[in-house]
Amino acid sequence: MRVLITGSSSGIGRACAEKFLSLGHEVIGFDLLSAEISHLSYKHYVIDISKKRQLPEIANIEIIFNNAGKQNDRDIENNLIGAINVTEKYAFQPAIKAVLFNASASAHSGFEFPEYVASKAGLIGYMKNCAVRLATFGATCNSISLGGVLTASNAPVIENAKYWNMIMDATPLKKWATLSEVVEWVTFLLLINKSATGIDVLIDNGEFNLNSTFVWPKK
């Protein structure tokens, strides 16, 4: 299938792109940065998805993973408006099979940077709107709300014993998700799931439902 992934240069986006490629799918990546993925079935575009006019003409996209997101850097434009631009341009056509948004556990708890929380909460609302409209194409549309994930972008707290211990004290399962675990959720919701639509899946090791908190270094 033809898969579009935003934020594909690193972290979750890159891991998912590599997984879909390994499964034999064609992958198109959008990112502000270049990608180091070398594969005959991968095509990369260096673009700003918050700017509609930069989006290239690509036909027959079947799967979309709206993964791109930033903290404290034009959060509304990058995280919410960018995802809306991509979805409106590529999703509403007969070839579409599934759309997934990368929201955040902070959209539920409110424990994070203000614009980031607003952008991710907006994604969940927009996802539900899309799920209704995409149902006419027989396509599913969902979001995942991740808590902590072991990625380089979270190094400020992962590598600080004081902050990490505070986080673990507030996390019932005493762990964060690995990249491979997140990839399995993404591939399940986009490739295997055929009936669940309009839902947000909270994947946070019990932190929100059992004990909400947010730990980050103070500036």
C-alpha positions as CSV (number, residue, x, y, z in Angstrom):
1,M,0.0,0.0,0.0
2,R,1.0,3.6,-0.4
3,V,1.7,5.1,3.1
4,L,2.3,8.7,4.0
5,I,4.1,9.5,7.2
6,T,4.8,13.0,8.5
7,G,7.7,13.6,10.8
8,S,9.6,10.7,9.2
9,S,13.2,11.8,9.8
10,S,13.6,10.6,13.3
11,G,12.0,9.0,16.4
12,I,8.6,7.4,16.0
13,G,8.1,8.6,12.4
14,R,11.3,7.1,11.2
15,A,10.8,3.8,13.1
16,C,7.3,3.5,11.6
17,A,8.6,4.3,8.1
18,E,11.2,1.5,8.4
19,K,8.6,-0.9,9.7
20,F,6.2,-0.3,6.8
21,L,9.0,-0.6,4.3
22,S,10.0,-3.9,5.9
23,L,6.5,-5.1,5.3
24,G,6.7,-4.3,1.6
25,H,4.8,-1.1,1.5
26,E,5.6,2.1,-0.4
27,V,6.4,4.9,2.0
28,I,6.3,8.7,1.4
29,G,7.9,10.8,4.2
30,F,7.3,14.5,5.0
31,D,9.6,16.4,7.4
32,L,11.3,19.7,7.9
33,L,14.6,17.8,7.9
34,S,16.1,15.4,5.4
35,A,15.9,11.6,6.1
36,E,18.6,9.0,6.2
37,I,16.3,6.2,5.0
38,S,17.7,4.6,1.9
39,H,15.2,2.3,0.3
40,L,13.8,1.9,-3.3
41,S,10.3,2.2,-2.0
42,Y,10.8,5.4,0.1
43,K,10.5,8.9,-1.2
44,H,11.2,11.9,1.1
45,Y,10.0,15.5,0.9
46,V,11.6,18.3,2.9
47,I,8.6,20.5,3.5
48,D,6.7,22.5,6.1
49,I,3.3,20.9,6.4
50,S,1.8,23.9,8.1
51,K,2.1,25.7,4.7
52,K,-0.6,24.2,2.3
53,R,1.2,25.4,-0.8
54,Q,4.3,23.2,-0.1
55,L,2.3,20.0,-0.2
56,P,3.1,18.1,-3.4
57,E,0.5,16.4,-5.6
58,I,0.5,12.7,-4.7
59,A,-2.4,10.5,-5.9
60,N,-4.0,7.4,-4.2
61,I,-2.6,7.6,-0.7
62,E,-4.0,4.6,1.2
63,I,-2.6,5.1,4.7
64,I,-1.8,8.3,6.6
65,F,0.1,8.5,9.9
66,N,0.0,12.1,11.0
67,N,3.0,11.9,13.3
68,A,4.8,15.2,13.0
69,G,4.9,17.3,16.1
70,K,7.0,19.8,18.0
71,Q,7.1,21.3,21.5
72,N,7.5,25.0,22.2
73,D,8.0,25.8,18.5
74,R,4.8,26.9,16.6
75,D,2.9,24.0,18.3
76,I,-0.5,24.9,16.9
77,E,0.8,25.4,13.3
78,N,3.1,22.3,13.3
79,N,1.0,19.8,15.3
80,L,-2.6,20.8,14.5
81,I,-2.7,22.9,11.4
82,G,-0.1,20.8,9.6
83,A,-2.1,17.6,10.3
84,I,-5.3,19.2,9.1
85,N,-3.5,20.4,5.9
86,V,-2.2,16.9,5.2
87,T,-5.4,15.1,5.9
88,E,-7.6,17.4,3.9
89,K,-5.4,17.2,0.9
90,Y,-4.7,13.4,0.8
91,A,-7.3,11.5,2.8
92,F,-10.7,12.2,1.3
93,Q,-10.5,10.1,-1.9
94,P,-11.5,6.5,-2.8
95,A,-8.1,4.8,-2.2
96,I,-7.9,5.8,1.5
97,K,-8.0,2.9,4.0
98,A,-6.9,4.3,7.3
99,V,-5.7,7.5,9.0
100,L,-4.0,7.8,12.4
101,F,-3.0,10.9,14.4
102,N,-0.3,11.0,17.0
103,A,-1.9,13.0,19.8
104,S,-0.6,12.9,23.4
105,A,-1.6,11.8,26.9
106,S,-1.2,15.5,27.8
107,A,-4.3,16.1,25.7
108,H,-6.2,14.2,28.4
109,S,-4.4,15.4,31.5
110,G,-3.4,19.0,30.6
111,F,0.0,18.5,32.2
112,E,2.4,20.0,29.7
113,F,3.2,23.2,27.8
114,P,0.0,25.2,27.0
115,E,0.2,25.4,23.2
116,Y,1.4,21.8,23.0
117,V,-1.6,20.6,25.1
118,A,-4.0,22.6,23.0
119,S,-2.6,21.4,19.7
120,K,-2.8,17.7,20.7
121,A,-6.3,18.1,22.2
122,G,-7.3,19.7,18.9
123,L,-6.0,16.7,17.1
124,I,-8.4,14.4,19.0
125,G,-11.4,16.6,18.2
126,Y,-10.4,16.8,14.5
127,M,-9.8,13.0,14.4
128,K,-13.4,12.5,15.4
129,N,-14.6,14.9,12.7
130,C,-12.5,13.0,10.1
131,A,-13.7,9.6,11.3
132,V,-17.3,10.6,10.5
133,R,-16.4,11.9,7.0
134,L,-13.9,9.1,6.2
135,A,-16.5,6.4,7.0
136,T,-18.2,7.2,3.7
137,F,-15.0,5.8,2.1
138,G,-15.0,2.7,4.3
139,A,-11.8,4.0,6.0
140,T,-10.9,4.0,9.7
141,C,-9.6,7.1,11.5
142,N,-8.2,7.0,15.0
143,S,-5.5,8.6,17.3
144,I,-3.0,7.4,19.8
145,S,-2.2,9.4,22.9
146,L,1.2,8.4,24.1
147,G,2.7,9.0,27.5
148,G,6.4,8.7,27.9
149,V,8.4,7.1,25.1
150,L,12.0,6.2,25.1
151,T,13.2,8.6,22.4
152,A,16.2,11.0,22.0
153,S,13.8,14.0,22.3
154,N,13.0,12.9,25.9
155,A,16.6,12.7,27.0
156,P,16.4,15.7,29.4
157,V,14.3,13.6,31.8
158,I,15.4,10.1,30.8
159,E,19.1,10.8,31.5
160,N,18.4,12.8,34.7
161,A,18.1,10.4,37.7
162,K,16.1,13.0,39.8
163,Y,13.5,13.6,37.1
164,W,13.3,9.9,36.1
165,N,12.7,8.8,39.6
166,M,9.9,11.4,39.9
167,I,8.3,10.1,36.7
168,M,8.5,6.4,37.8
169,D,7.0,7.3,41.1
170,A,3.9,8.6,39.2
171,T,3.8,5.8,36.6
172,P,2.0,2.6,37.8
173,L,3.7,0.2,35.4
174,K,7.1,1.8,36.2
175,K,8.2,2.1,32.6
176,W,7.9,4.1,29.4
177,A,7.0,2.7,26.0
178,T,9.8,1.6,23.7
179,L,9.9,2.7,20.0
180,S,9.2,-0.9,18.9
181,E,6.1,-1.0,21.1
182,V,4.7,2.2,19.6
183,V,5.4,0.9,16.1
184,E,3.3,-2.2,16.8
185,W,0.4,0.0,18.0
186,V,0.6,2.1,14.8
187,T,0.8,-0.8,12.4
188,F,-2.1,-2.6,14.2
189,L,-4.4,0.5,14.0
190,L,-3.4,1.2,10.4
191,L,-3.1,-2.3,8.8
192,I,-5.0,-4.8,10.9
193,N,-7.8,-2.8,12.5
194,K,-10.9,-2.7,10.3
195,S,-13.7,-1.8,12.7
196,A,-12.5,0.5,15.5
197,T,-12.9,4.1,14.3
198,G,-13.2,7.5,15.9
199,I,-11.4,6.4,19.1
200,D,-8.3,7.7,20.9
201,V,-6.1,5.0,22.4
202,L,-4.3,6.1,25.6
203,I,-0.9,4.4,25.8
204,D,0.8,5.8,29.0
205,N,1.5,2.9,31.3
206,G,-1.4,3.9,33.5
207,E,-0.1,7.4,34.3
208,F,-3.2,9.4,33.4
209,N,-6.0,7.2,34.6
210,L,-4.2,6.3,37.8
211,N,-2.0,9.3,38.6
212,S,-1.5,12.4,36.4
213,T,1.7,14.4,36.5
214,F,4.2,16.0,34.2
215,V,7.9,16.3,35.0
216,W,10.3,18.4,32.9
217,P,13.4,20.6,33.7
218,K,12.5,24.2,34.6
219,K,14.0,26.9,32.4
